[in-house]
Amino acid sequence: MPSEIAPPPPGTGPLLRARGLHKSFGDNHVLRGVDLDIAPGTVHALIGPSGSGKTTVLRSLNGLESPEAGSLEIGELAIDFSRPRTRAERAALHRASAMVFQQHQLFPHLSVLGNVTIGPLRVQGRPRDEVMADALALLERVGLREKADAFPSSLSGGQQQRVGIVRALALQPSMLLFDEPTSSLDPELVGEVLAVMTELAAEGWTMAVVTHELAFAREVAHEVSFFADGVVVERGAPAQVFGEPRHERTKRFLQRIQGPFGR
């Protein structure tokens, strides 16, 4: 299904390059020197047990967390986390990537259209006619055009999450960040969200996805990073990580999460 907003054209080298990310919350050292490369037009799945640092990495890429050390490059934007970020750097980081959250986080007092357009209008200051046209086209592509005037409370969880994806796309970012986007959904609603994500991947959007949906990671991701205890224990193609993991910690995680019947 064509979009009015296309992914950025692929370039050379990684679109995202993170090096030596460290982050602590009090005495809890959550990130212990994380490196991450994501090539343009690819899907990078971040998997691992709860508390391993996956979400903290994702939030750091969007500027929602501030590592105490390390560096981040997204396109031409370069951030050195060893010094305070400027207001311009924070704004640029928010423009470079857009987050789809686990719990939708839609504004309950705004309509679906209001939720989608508030960022482009108020934060980015784009022309209203352009923003409205793009928003309606994006809602059409995820099957929610008729819900433009509805409020979040009237939508199913799957519909709310699709609105969350549209809200991210409306910001026209360089890459999309997904933080366990299906974990709060009833099982029968998971498929409709994963279908939208699969189509975005097929169109060439650069995506970093924290997920426990191993089948999605195996089939859609180009690369997988397995996190444990604040570090990337193993990184590779899905066939290698899931089929022939090299590290014992990866093997134990996959055996536990996949269970005796596989997933």
C-alpha positions as semicolon CSV with decimal commas, in nm:
position;residue;x (nm);y (nm);z (nm)
1;M;0,000;0,000;0,000
2;P;0,169;0,324;-0,112
3;S;0,239;0,602;0,139
4;E;0,234;0,976;0,095
5;I;0,546;0,977;0,313
6;A;0,829;0,765;0,177
7;P;1,131;0,645;0,372
8;P;1,452;0,844;0,330
9;P;1,666;0,721;0,039
10;P;1,942;0,475;0,135
11;G;2,291;0,613;0,179
12;T;2,635;0,469;0,226
13;G;2,753;0,329;0,557
14;P;2,536;0,297;0,868
15;L;2,252;0,540;0,920
16;L;2,297;0,497;1,293
17;R;2,625;0,440;1,475
18;A;2,637;0,424;1,857
19;R;2,958;0,364;2,047
20;G;3,031;0,298;2,413
21;L;2,691;0,388;2,557
22;H;2,686;0,386;2,938
23;K;2,381;0,464;3,148
24;S;2,309;0,418;3,519
25;F;2,000;0,468;3,730
26;G;2,140;0,515;4,077
27;D;2,353;0,208;4,152
28;N;2,202;0,014;3,862
29;H;2,446;0,021;3,569
30;V;2,195;-0,048;3,290
31;L;2,417;0,008;2,985
32;R;2,779;-0,104;3,004
33;G;2,940;0,011;2,682
34;V;2,686;-0,069;2,410
35;D;2,784;-0,043;2,044
36;L;2,518;-0,049;1,772
37;D;2,520;-0,002;1,395
38;I;2,204;0,011;1,184
39;A;2,228;0,033;0,806
40;P;1,978;0,248;0,614
41;G;1,670;0,062;0,497
42;T;1,716;-0,228;0,739
43;V;1,533;-0,365;1,041
44;H;1,742;-0,427;1,353
45;A;1,574;-0,636;1,623
46;L;1,684;-0,597;1,986
47;I;1,601;-0,905;2,193
48;G;1,689;-1,022;2,542
49;P;1,549;-1,064;2,892
50;S;1,369;-0,787;3,078
51;G;1,611;-0,543;3,236
52;S;1,890;-0,617;2,990
53;G;1,909;-0,260;2,857
54;K;1,716;-0,289;2,530
55;T;1,458;-0,019;2,599
56;T;1,717;0,212;2,756
57;V;1,921;0,192;2,435
58;L;1,613;0,268;2,226
59;R;1,518;0,566;2,444
60;S;1,875;0,694;2,421
61;L;1,852;0,693;2,041
62;N;1,550;0,923;2,063
63;G;1,686;1,150;2,334
64;L;1,440;1,029;2,599
65;E;1,737;0,908;2,806
66;S;2,081;1,065;2,834
67;P;2,373;0,822;2,861
68;E;2,662;0,940;3,078
69;A;2,919;0,833;2,820
70;G;2,943;0,729;2,459
71;S;2,856;0,879;2,123
72;L;2,575;0,860;1,871
73;E;2,556;0,944;1,503
74;I;2,233;0,946;1,302
75;G;2,298;1,062;0,950
76;E;2,488;1,390;0,981
77;L;2,390;1,440;1,346
78;A;2,667;1,361;1,596
79;I;2,614;1,356;1,974
80;D;2,887;1,326;2,239
81;F;2,716;1,210;2,558
82;S;3,018;1,293;2,774
83;R;2,912;1,659;2,766
84;P;2,569;1,819;2,813
85;R;2,358;1,828;2,500
86;T;2,253;2,163;2,360
87;R;1,890;2,248;2,293
88;A;1,961;2,229;1,920
89;E;2,109;1,880;1,959
90;R;1,809;1,761;2,158
91;A;1,573;1,894;1,893
92;A;1,777;1,737;1,613
93;L;1,777;1,401;1,790
94;H;1,399;1,410;1,820
95;R;1,368;1,495;1,451
96;A;1,599;1,214;1,343
97;S;1,394;0,931;1,494
98;A;1,035;0,872;1,603
99;M;0,925;0,635;1,879
100;V;0,632;0,395;1,887
101;F;0,570;0,315;2,251
102;Q;0,455;0,002;2,426
103;Q;0,148;0,166;2,581
104;H;0,031;0,378;2,282
105;Q;0,057;0,706;2,484
106;L;-0,211;0,880;2,281
107;F;-0,361;1,202;2,415
108;P;-0,709;1,101;2,538
109;H;-0,856;1,450;2,489
110;L;-0,753;1,466;2,121
111;S;-0,911;1,291;1,826
112;V;-0,712;1,042;1,621
113;L;-0,637;1,317;1,368
114;G;-0,537;1,552;1,649
115;N;-0,295;1,296;1,791
116;V;-0,133;1,244;1,451
117;T;-0,099;1,611;1,359
118;I;0,001;1,772;1,689
119;G;0,372;1,699;1,645
120;P;0,411;1,815;1,284
121;L;0,202;2,127;1,355
122;R;0,322;2,242;1,696
123;V;0,674;2,102;1,713
124;Q;0,784;2,105;1,351
125;G;0,576;2,404;1,245
126;R;0,484;2,257;0,907
127;P;0,201;2,399;0,692
128;R;-0,140;2,286;0,817
129;D;-0,277;2,182;0,477
130;E;0,028;1,964;0,411
131;V;0,016;1,804;0,756
132;M;-0,356;1,727;0,733
133;A;-0,324;1,572;0,388
134;D;-0,033;1,354;0,497
135;A;-0,213;1,247;0,816
136;L;-0,529;1,141;0,635
137;A;-0,327;0,952;0,373
138;L;-0,137;0,768;0,647
139;L;-0,456;0,681;0,834
140;E;-0,596;0,548;0,507
141;R;-0,298;0,321;0,458
142;V;-0,346;0,154;0,797
143;G;-0,722;0,123;0,752
144;L;-0,821;0,394;1,000
145;R;-0,930;0,683;0,779
146;E;-1,286;0,652;0,906
147;K;-1,157;0,687;1,265
148;A;-0,999;1,029;1,209
149;D;-1,256;1,206;1,429
150;A;-1,280;0,930;1,691
151;F;-1,115;0,949;2,032
152;P;-0,863;0,692;2,158
153;S;-1,104;0,550;2,418
154;S;-1,329;0,422;2,138
155;L;-1,048;0,228;1,966
156;S;-0,921;-0,123;2,024
157;G;-0,566;-0,169;2,146
158;G;-0,454;-0,269;1,799
159;Q;-0,614;0,038;1,646
160;Q;-0,452;0,263;1,905
161;Q;-0,112;0,115;1,827
162;R;-0,165;0,167;1,455
163;V;-0,244;0,531;1,531
164;G;0,083;0,540;1,727
165;I;0,267;0,417;1,418
166;V;0,096;0,678;1,200
167;R;0,189;0,948;1,453
168;A;0,554;0,844;1,422
169;L;0,542;0,836;1,042
170;A;0,381;1,182;1,031
171;L;0,699;1,327;1,182
172;Q;0,890;1,216;0,870
173;P;1,189;1,080;1,066
174;S;1,504;0,918;0,934
175;M;1,426;0,604;1,133
176;L;1,149;0,444;1,338
177;L;1,196;0,307;1,689
178;F;0,955;0,045;1,827
179;D;0,954;-0,041;2,198
180;E;0,779;-0,379;2,232
181;P;0,483;-0,246;2,030
182;T;0,271;-0,561;2,070
183;S;0,340;-0,655;2,432
184;S;0,030;-0,482;2,572
185;L;-0,208;-0,620;2,307
186;D;-0,444;-0,915;2,324
187;P;-0,306;-1,201;2,111
188;E;-0,568;-1,161;1,838
189;L;-0,465;-0,797;1,786
190;V;-0,090;-0,857;1,756
191;G;-0,108;-0,960;1,391
192;E;-0,259;-0,634;1,264
193;V;0,025;-0,429;1,417
194;L;0,298;-0,665;1,295
195;A;0,145;-0,654;0,946
196;V;0,187;-0,275;0,932
197;M;0,545;-0,304;1,058
198;T;0,624;-0,573;0,800
199;E;0,495;-0,349;0,521
200;L;0,705;-0,058;0,646
201;A;1,010;-0,283;0,645
202;A;0,933;-0,394;0,290
203;E;0,914;-0,029;0,183
204;G;1,266;0,035;0,313
205;W;1,209;0,215;0,643
206;T;1,502;0,195;0,881
207;M;1,370;0,042;1,202
208;A;1,505;-0,054;1,545
209;V;1,261;-0,287;1,719
210;V;1,270;-0,407;2,079
211;T;1,055;-0,718;2,068
212;H;0,970;-1,055;2,220
213;E;0,799;-1,156;1,894
214;L;1,077;-1,388;1,783
215;A;0,895;-1,503;1,471
216;F;0,874;-1,141;1,353
217;A;1,243;-1,085;1,431
218;R;1,338;-1,405;1,251
219;E;1,135;-1,331;0,938
220;V;1,156;-0,952;0,902
221;A;1,478;-0,831;1,069
222;H;1,802;-0,804;0,876
223;E;2,010;-0,814;1,193
224;V;1,950;-0,916;1,555
225;S;2,129;-0,801;1,871
226;F;2,088;-1,010;2,186
227;F;2,121;-0,806;2,506
228;A;2,198;-0,933;2,855
229;D;2,323;-0,748;3,164
230;G;2,366;-0,419;2,982
231;V;2,582;-0,540;2,693
232;V;2,531;-0,684;2,346
233;V;2,623;-1,048;2,396
234;E;2,565;-1,156;2,038
235;R;2,487;-0,989;1,707
236;G;2,423;-1,138;1,368
237;A;2,176;-1,233;1,099
238;P;1,851;-1,389;1,227
239;A;1,938;-1,729;1,082
240;Q;2,261;-1,735;1,279
241;V;2,135;-1,590;1,608
242;F;1,822;-1,805;1,621
243;G;1,953;-2,112;1,440
244;E;2,316;-2,137;1,551
245;P;2,374;-1,903;1,848
246;R;2,741;-1,885;1,943
247;H;2,707;-1,781;2,307
248;E;2,573;-1,995;2,586
249;R;2,377;-1,699;2,729
250;T;2,195;-1,659;2,397
251;K;2,117;-2,031;2,385
252;R;1,969;-2,028;2,736
253;F;1,749;-1,728;2,656
254;L;1,616;-1,878;2,334
255;Q;1,546;-2,214;2,498
256;R;1,353;-2,045;2,775
257;I;1,150;-1,801;2,565
258;Q;1,075;-2,041;2,281
259;G;0,974;-2,323;2,512
260;P;0,949;-2,692;2,427
261;F;0,716;-2,636;2,131
262;G;0,907;-2,348;1,966
263;R;0,764;-2,018;1,841
